[in-house]
Every structure is written in C-alpha cells, then in structure tokens.
Amino acid sequence: MQTALWIFVFIGSFCTMEFMAWFTHKYIMHGFLWTLHKDHHKKDHDSWFERNDTFFIFYALVSIGCFLLWKYTNFWPGLPIGLGIFAYGLSYFIVHDIFIHQRFKLLRNTNNWYAKGLRRAHKIHHKHLDKEDGECFGMLLVPFKYFKK
C-alpha cells in the first residue's frame, strides 16, 4: 500500500509540474520576470546559457529541497515529490531544449505525428517575440489542433 501511495504522489507531482510550467510561463515568464525569459524568444547574446535557464535552476532547487526535507526531517512525501519534479524537469529538458530547440544536436530526425505537433505548437508560441500575445501551454498537454497525421 505504501508503494502505491509513493507512486501516486510521484505521478501527482509530475502532473502538477505540467500545470506549474504553464502557469509560470504564462503569468511569470511573460509577466513580471519577462527580463529573464525574453532572451529565449529573441536571443540577444552569444552565450549558450540563457537568462531563461534561471527558471530551470529554480525548480532544480525546489526538487533538491524536497530531497533534503525527506532525508533530514523524515518528511516521507519529500522523496516522491522531489523525484516527480526532477522527472518532469528531465522530460521538459529533453523535449524542449534538446528536441525542439536543438541545444544539443540530438533527436534531429524524429518525425512522427506527435513530434511534428510539438514542434508546430512551439513555433506558434515563438512567432511572438514580445511579452504579450504568446499562446502558452504545457509540454504534454498541447492542444490537439496542432497534431495532424
């Protein structure tokens, strides 16, 4: 029973991160912290590191904090929550930074209907180079209108 509860908390944390990614992107990245996010839409520097990567670091610190709570205070949900946040962050990094933006030259030839839909949806978002009017959605719950077989 305890294993099932841990799995439920892990999956719940992962799914909550999909909401957090959408919320953070729409209301924080395209809101009061636009100064950190804008270089993701319009690169104005020569560095591989973007100011936008600060958001990745923030969520990594939240995940680490959950691991530390689990280890040092015996807060049992800390481990599955921390792992859920980590798993979402890893998934997001693979899909967004590696697959879509090609920050590493991997997964270049992936061309199935789901991959095309993700690329299409992300292109729509990036056609807006300014703070307003960018359509926002999570990594996994992309509207079906972008997926065509």
PAPA-172882 format. One line per field, with one value per residue (C-alpha): chain; residue in one letter; residue number from 1; y, z, x. Coordinates in steps of 0.5 Angstrom, whole numbers, plus 500, padded with zeros to 3 digits. Each point is the difference from the previous one (the first is absolute). Layout:
// residues N
unit A, ...
code A, ...
pos NUM, ...
v Y, ...
w Z, ...
u X, ...
This chain:
// residues 149
unit A, A, A, A, A, A, A, A, A, A, A, A, A, A, A, A, A, A, A, A, A, A, A, A, A, A, A, A, A, A, A, A, A, A, A, A, A, A, A, A, A, A, A, A, A, A, A, A, A, A, A, A, A, A, A, A, A, A, A, A, A, A, A, A, A, A, A, A, A, A, A, A, A, A, A, A, A, A, A, A, A, A, A, A, A, A, A, A, A, A, A, A, A, A, A, A, A, A, A, A, A, A, A, A, A, A, A, A, A, A, A, A, A, A, A, A, A, A, A, A, A, A, A, A, A, A, A, A, A, A, A, A, A, A, A, A, A, A, A, A, A, A, A, A, A, A, A, A, A
code M, Q, T, A, L, W, I, F, V, F, I, G, S, F, C, T, M, E, F, M, A, W, F, T, H, K, Y, I, M, H, G, F, L, W, T, L, H, K, D, H, H, K, K, D, H, D, S, W, F, E, R, N, D, T, F, F, I, F, Y, A, L, V, S, I, G, C, F, L, L, W, K, Y, T, N, F, W, P, G, L, P, I, G, L, G, I, F, A, Y, G, L, S, Y, F, I, V, H, D, I, F, I, H, Q, R, F, K, L, L, R, N, T, N, N, W, Y, A, K, G, L, R, R, A, H, K, I, H, H, K, H, L, D, K, E, D, G, E, C, F, G, M, L, L, V, P, F, K, Y, F, K, K
pos 1, 2, 3, 4, 5, 6, 7, 8, 9, 10, 11, 12, 13, 14, 15, 16, 17, 18, 19, 20, 21, 22, 23, 24, 25, 26, 27, 28, 29, 30, 31, 32, 33, 34, 35, 36, 37, 38, 39, 40, 41, 42, 43, 44, 45, 46, 47, 48, 49, 50, 51, 52, 53, 54, 55, 56, 57, 58, 59, 60, 61, 62, 63, 64, 65, 66, 67, 68, 69, 70, 71, 72, 73, 74, 75, 76, 77, 78, 79, 80, 81, 82, 83, 84, 85, 86, 87, 88, 89, 90, 91, 92, 93, 94, 95, 96, 97, 98, 99, 100, 101, 102, 103, 104, 105, 106, 107, 108, 109, 110, 111, 112, 113, 114, 115, 116, 117, 118, 119, 120, 121, 122, 123, 124, 125, 126, 127, 128, 129, 130, 131, 132, 133, 134, 135, 136, 137, 138, 139, 140, 141, 142, 143, 144, 145, 146, 147, 148, 149
v 500, 505, 499, 501, 507, 502, 498, 505, 505, 500, 500, 505, 505, 498, 503, 506, 502, 500, 505, 504, 500, 503, 505, 502, 501, 504, 504, 501, 499, 504, 504, 504, 495, 502, 502, 493, 497, 505, 497, 493, 504, 504, 499, 506, 497, 495, 495, 493, 502, 504, 504, 496, 494, 503, 497, 493, 502, 502, 493, 496, 504, 498, 493, 500, 503, 494, 495, 504, 500, 493, 498, 505, 500, 494, 503, 494, 504, 503, 495, 498, 508, 501, 495, 502, 507, 497, 495, 506, 504, 495, 499, 507, 501, 494, 502, 508, 501, 494, 498, 507, 505, 495, 503, 493, 497, 494, 497, 504, 495, 499, 501, 496, 504, 501, 503, 505, 502, 502, 504, 503, 503, 502, 504, 503, 503, 502, 504, 506, 503, 504, 500, 500, 495, 494, 494, 496, 492, 495, 495, 494, 503, 503, 502, 494, 505, 500, 493, 497, 494
w 500, 502, 493, 496, 504, 499, 492, 501, 503, 495, 494, 503, 501, 493, 497, 505, 497, 493, 503, 503, 494, 496, 506, 501, 492, 499, 507, 502, 494, 495, 506, 506, 498, 493, 500, 502, 494, 494, 498, 499, 495, 497, 501, 501, 503, 497, 507, 499, 507, 500, 506, 499, 503, 506, 501, 499, 506, 504, 499, 501, 507, 502, 498, 504, 506, 500, 500, 506, 503, 499, 503, 506, 502, 498, 496, 496, 494, 499, 496, 495, 499, 499, 495, 497, 499, 498, 495, 497, 499, 497, 495, 499, 498, 495, 497, 500, 500, 496, 496, 498, 501, 498, 505, 500, 493, 502, 497, 494, 496, 504, 495, 503, 501, 507, 499, 494, 504, 506, 495, 497, 506, 503, 493, 501, 507, 498, 494, 505, 502, 505, 507, 498, 496, 500, 501, 506, 501, 504, 497, 500, 500, 493, 496, 496, 494, 499, 499, 493, 497
u 500, 506, 503, 493, 500, 507, 499, 493, 504, 505, 495, 496, 507, 502, 493, 500, 506, 497, 495, 505, 504, 494, 498, 508, 501, 493, 500, 507, 505, 495, 499, 504, 506, 500, 507, 502, 496, 501, 507, 496, 496, 505, 507, 504, 507, 505, 500, 497, 497, 493, 498, 494, 503, 500, 493, 503, 504, 495, 496, 506, 501, 493, 501, 506, 497, 495, 505, 503, 494, 499, 507, 501, 493, 497, 494, 499, 496, 506, 504, 494, 498, 508, 500, 494, 502, 507, 497, 496, 506, 504, 494, 499, 507, 500, 494, 501, 508, 502, 495, 496, 506, 506, 504, 504, 500, 495, 494, 500, 497, 494, 494, 494, 493, 501, 507, 497, 494, 505, 504, 494, 498, 506, 501, 493, 503, 506, 498, 498, 507, 497, 497, 492, 496, 504, 496, 502, 499, 504, 505, 495, 493, 501, 493, 498, 499, 508, 500, 499, 501
